[in-house]
Amino acid sequence: MGSLHRGSVAPVDDHEVNLQVSQQQKELDAGALFVLKSKGSWLHCGYHLTTSIIGPAFLSLPFAFTFLGWGGGIVCQVIGALVTFYSYNLLSIVLEHHAQLGRRHLRFRDMANDILGPRWGLYCVGPIQFIVCYGTVIGCTLLGGQSMKAIYLLSEPNGSMKLYQFVVIFGCLMLVLAQMPSFHSLRHINLVSLILILAYSACAIAGSIYIGHSSKGPKRDYSVKGDTESRIFGIFNAIAIIATTYGTGIIPEIQATIAPPVKGKMFKGLCITYTVIIMTFFSVAISGYWAFGNESESFLLINFLGDGQPLAPKWFILMTNIFTTLQLSAVAVIYLQPTNEVIERTFADPNSKEFSVRNVIPRLVFRSLSVVISTTIAAMLPFFGDISAVVGAFGFVPLDFVFPVVFYNLTFKPSKRNPIIWLNITIAVVFSVVAVTAAIAAVRQIILDAKAYKLFANV
């Protein structure tokens, strides 16, 4: 059997590492110098990874099961977990290898520039990552507004406030969080985020079991609904949901926050994240689908209300929505970091101090502007979830499933007798097909829903 390379160059002592880091610090642009500070530990890395991968979007997993059934749903989840853990580990190994060679890559596009050529970084990987990350910020802002509206309606069933007003309120929270100076400065927020994930996951599981055992719950039916065409596209849609739920798209940027030497630290961080994933993804998907069957909604907490009436204690649903809303803000701010890095690289001066007037004013203005734009889009397009599905198919799947295995093969050039090269080729081909089919299914859904689209709709 073949084995994964953990660097194929001679070991580098700490003194040599420090010299390399010192030299690289002098060459960094403002984006890398101020936003992607390399000061974190493997534990901080685990917090960042957990927040970037695990968000309230995984509460849609029971909905994915409605298209796949029990067997298909569980198998797809297991494959998603195994492949992403493997591909993220490969990406980390490639990053470690280049760091040992004295070329530490701090951004996804830097990797693409070095491994595939500058055009790939400039015209493919960089734009894809930016669209995915900024699209995620918009999606989190919209979902945050919807969660706040749900909290409001539970307290004031006849309330007159509209969805866009809650989106704006959530956007105001993001205006504050967007000013966090660096990725590393989010470590405490992301620790709280990890705790919130465990909290609302436990609430989702407990709520599903409670409703499933009560007389208020729906009659459970696990059959797959729809005609043949709907079922086929539903399978593609479900696979895309599961694949993007495991996605992050910012592995190099997260590894960039680790203080050198980085060897082995990312793997420890991934172990933290996937321990949380095993505790949450599978239990939420199984309990939610068990309770609601093919009536599972696209967001599990919607099922906690029946005809507008709470099926679980009102205080419990309020608490769950509050946990979810707070964690959404952490997810949104972590996906703002690539945008912040671009802003700093474009408008900041690396030769001036980070908190000098020269750098603080552009930072405040342009970061605030990016939040205002994302909030406006979220308020104006409450159907952005349909668009996000297309973005996820063309973004998360290539960045998290395809590029890591391609980068590994091109960097280490395994022998054709090594099974790893064929495993990587298989993953790249299969998930390229998944990306295309998922995008087709997402576009079809947009066409079907287009008649209901209305700007600033109160949905």
C-alpha positions, 0 to 999 in steps of 0.5 A, spaced: 500 500 500 502 507 498 502 512 504 501 519 504 507 524 504 508 528 510 513 532 507 519 529 503 524 534 504 530 534 510 527 536 517 528 543 518 531 546 525 527 551 529 532 556 528 532 555 520 524 556 520 525 562 524 530 565 519 525 563 513 519 566 517 523 573 518 524 573 511 517 572 509 514 577 514 518 582 510 515 580 503 508 580 506 503 584 503 498 588 508 493 582 507 497 577 509 501 581 514 495 584 518 489 579 517 493 572 516 497 573 522 501 566 524 500 566 531 495 561 533 496 554 536 493 547 533 487 548 538 485 555 535 486 552 528 481 547 531 476 552 533 477 556 526 475 549 522 469 547 526 466 554 525 468 554 518 465 547 517 459 546 522 454 552 521 446 551 522 446 549 515 447 542 517 440 543 520 438 541 513 441 534 513 434 531 515 431 534 508 437 531 504 434 524 507 427 526 504 430 525 497 435 519 499 432 515 504 435 512 510 440 508 506 442 513 501 442 519 506 447 515 511 451 512 506 452 519 503 454 522 509 459 517 511 462 518 504 462 526 505 465 525 512 471 521 509 472 524 503 473 531 506 477 529 512 482 526 507 482 531 502 483 537 507 489 532 510 492 532 503 491 540 502 495 540 509 500 536 507 501 539 501 502 546 505 507 543 510 511 541 504 511 547 501 513 551 507 519 546 509 521 548 502 521 555 504 515 557 500 509 558 505 502 559 502 497 563 506 492 563 501 488 558 496 490 562 490 497 562 492 497 555 492 494 555 485 499 560 483 505 555 485 502 548 483 497 550 477 500 556 474 499 564 475 492 564 471 489 558 475 490 563 481 488 569 478 482 567 474 479 560 477 481 559 484 481 566 487 474 568 484 471 562 486 473 562 493 471 569 493 464 568 490 463 562 495 466 566 501 462 572 500 456 568 498 456 564 505 456 571 508 450 573 504 447 567 506 448 567 513 446 574 514 439 572 510 438 566 515 440 570 521 434 575 519 430 569 518 432 566 525 431 573 528 424 573 525 422 566 528 424 569 535 420 575 534 414 571 531 414 566 537 414 572 542 409 576 538 405 572 533 401 578 530 407 582 530 408 587 523 416 587 523 418 584 516 424 580 514 428 585 511 428 589 518 431 583 521 436 582 516 438 589 517 439 588 525 443 582 523 447 586 519 448 591 524 451 586 528 456 584 523 458 591 522 461 590 529 464 583 528 467 585 521 472 590 525 476 584 528 483 586 526 485 579 524 483 571 523 487 570 529 483 575 533 477 570 532 479 565 536 475 566 542 469 567 538 470 561 535 471 557 541 464 560 543 461 558 536 464 551 538 460 551 544 454 554 541 454 548 536 454 543 541 448 547 544 443 548 539 445 541 536 443 538 543 436 542 542 435 540 535 436 532 537 432 533 543 426 537 540 426 532 534 425 526 539 420 530 543 416 532 537 417 525 534 414 521 541 408 526 542 401 526 539 403 533 536 408 530 531 406 529 523 405 522 521 412 519 519 412 517 512 419 515 509 417 514 502 421 518 497 415 523 494 415 525 487 415 523 480 421 520 477 424 526 474 423 530 481 426 524 484 432 524 480 434 531 481 432 531 488 438 526 489 442 531 485 440 536 490 441 532 496 448 530 494 449 537 493 446 539 500 451 534 504 457 536 500 456 543 501 455 542 508 462 539 509 465 544 505 469 550 508 473 553 502 478 556 506 483 551 509 490 554 507 487 561 510 486 557 516 493 553 516 496 560 515 494 562 522 498 557 525 505 559 528 510 556 525 513 550 525 506 548 522 507 540 521 502 536 524 498 541 527 492 542 522 491 534 523 490 535 530 485 541 529 481 537 524 481 531 529 477 536 533 473 538 528 471 531 526 469 529 533 464 535 533 462 533 526 460 526 528 457 528 535 452 533 531 451 531 523 449 524 524 445 525 530 441 531 528 440 528 521 438 521 524 433 524 529 430 529 525 429 524 519 426 519 524 421 525 527 419 528 521 420 523 515 419 526 508 415 532 511 422 534 514 423 542 512 429 545 508 431 547 515 429 543 521 427 548 526 421 550 521 418 543 523 418 545 530 412 549 528 406 546 526 401 551 522 404 557 526 404 553 533 410 551 537 410 543 537 415 543 543 415 548 549 416 555 546 422 557 551 425 551 548 424 553 541 426 560 543 433 558 546 434 554 540 433 559 535 438 564 539 443 559 539 443 558 532 443 566 530 449 567 535 453 562 531 451 564 525 454 571 526 461 567 528 460 563 521 459 569 517 465 573 520 470 567 519 467 567 511 469 575 511 476 574 512 478 572 505 474 579 503 478 583 509 484 580 506 483 583 499 481 589 502 487 590 506 492 588 501 488 593 496 488 599 501 492 598 507 500 600 507 504 594 510 510 599 511 505 603 516 503 600 523 497 596 523 493 600 527 495 607 524 490 612 522 493 610 515 490 603 515 485 604 520 480 609 516 480 605 510 479 598 514 473 601 517 470 604 511 471 598 506 470 593 511 463 596 513 462 597 506 462 590 504 457 588 510 453 593 507 453 590 501 452 583 503 446 585 508 443 589 502 443 583 497 440 579 503 434 583 504 433 584 497 433 577 495 430 573 500 430 567 495 438 567 495 438 560 498 437 557 491 442 562 488 447 559 494 446 552 491 449 554 485 454 557 488 456 551 492 456 546 487 461 550 483 465 553 489 465 548 495 465 542 491 471 544 487 475 547 492 474 542 498 473 535 494 477 536 487 483 541 488 486 538 494 487 531 491 489 534 484 494 539 488 497 532 492 498 529 485 502 534 482 506 536 488 508 529 490 507 525 483 506 518 486 507 512 482 502 509 478 503 503 482 501 507 488 493 506 489 493 513 492 494 516 485 488 512 483 484 514 489 485 521 488 483 521 480 477 517 482 475 523 487 477 528 482 472 525 477 467 523 481 466 530 485 467 534 478 461 530 476 457 531 482 459 539 481 456 539 474 449 535 476 448 539 482 449 545 479 444 543 474 439 541 479 440 548 483 439 551 476 432 547 475 430 549 482 431 556 481 427 556 474 421 552 478 421 557 484 422 564 479 415 565 479 415 566 487 421 571 487 419 578 489 424 583 492 424 584 499 419 579 500 417 577 507 418 570 507 
